[in-house]
Amino acid sequence: MSTILRKVSLPLMEALKIILQKTKITNNRKTMSELAEKRINFIAQLHEVFLEKKGYGAFAYITLNEVLDLFDSYLKSGESAEIFINRYVKSFR
């Protein structure tokens, strides 16, 4: 893994840890709620699109709080994550 990719991925891993801490635990097994799983997939996809199109992951451009707000906007939009994320990343100059 390159140094740049490692530096960009660290904030992603920290964000995912925070999200995982908020997941539901039942019957002594860790199980993610559907919403938490959707959120993690959204963040991973957002990170990948930023990395592919801008050269750095999402957290090089926006904060965790902005990502979580963006996720809420995505849920309200009713659009597919792919369309929503691509449009958002494209709007970054």
BELFEN-V68292 format. One record per residue. N is the residue number from 0. PSI is psi as a letter, one per 20 degrees, with the letter a starting at -180 (* if undefined). NEAR is the number of other C-alpha atoms within 12 Angstrom. D_LAST is the distance of its C-alpha to the last C-alpha in Angstrom with 1 decimal. Layout:
N;PSI;NEAR;D_LAST, N;PSI;NEAR;D_LAST
//
This chain:
0;p;8;26.6, 1;r;8;24.5, 2;g;10;24.1, 3;g;14;20.3, 4;h;21;20.6, 5;g;14;23.4, 6;h;18;21.4, 7;h;26;18.6, 8;h;26;21.3, 9;g;20;23.3, 10;h;26;21.2, 11;g;35;21.2, 12;g;22;25.0, 13;g;19;25.5, 14;g;28;23.7, 15;h;28;25.9, 16;g;17;28.9, 17;g;18;28.4, 18;g;28;28.1, 19;h;23;31.1, 20;h;17;33.1, 21;j;19;32.8, 22;r;22;34.2, 23;p;18;37.6, 24;p;14;40.6, 25;q;10;43.7, 26;l;7;47.0, 27;j;7;46.2, 28;q;9;43.4, 29;o;13;39.8, 30;p;17;38.4, 31;p;20;34.9, 32;q;18;34.7, 33;g;12;33.0, 34;g;19;30.3, 35;g;25;29.7, 36;g;19;29.5, 37;g;24;27.0, 38;g;32;24.9, 39;g;31;25.1, 40;g;23;24.3, 41;g;34;21.2, 42;g;41;19.9, 43;g;29;20.8, 44;g;27;19.1, 45;g;40;15.9, 46;g;39;16.2, 47;g;26;17.0, 48;g;28;14.1, 49;g;31;11.6, 50;g;24;13.9, 51;g;17;14.3, 52;h;21;10.8, 53;i;21;9.0, 54;i;18;12.3, 55;q;27;13.0, 56;r;32;14.4, 57;h;40;13.3, 58;i;33;15.2, 59;i;23;13.2, 60;h;24;10.5, 61;q;25;12.8, 62;r;19;16.5, 63;g;26;19.4, 64;h;17;20.2, 65;h;17;16.8, 66;g;33;17.3, 67;h;26;20.8, 68;h;17;19.9, 69;g;26;17.4, 70;g;31;20.4, 71;g;22;22.6, 72;h;20;20.4, 73;g;26;20.5, 74;g;19;24.3, 75;h;13;24.7, 76;h;14;22.7, 77;j;13;25.2, 78;r;16;22.6, 79;q;18;22.6, 80;h;29;20.4, 81;g;22;19.0, 82;g;18;17.9, 83;g;25;16.7, 84;g;32;14.6, 85;g;25;13.1, 86;g;19;12.1, 87;g;25;10.6, 88;h;30;8.7, 89;h;17;7.6, 90;i;12;6.4, 91;p;15;3.8, 92;*;9;0.0
//
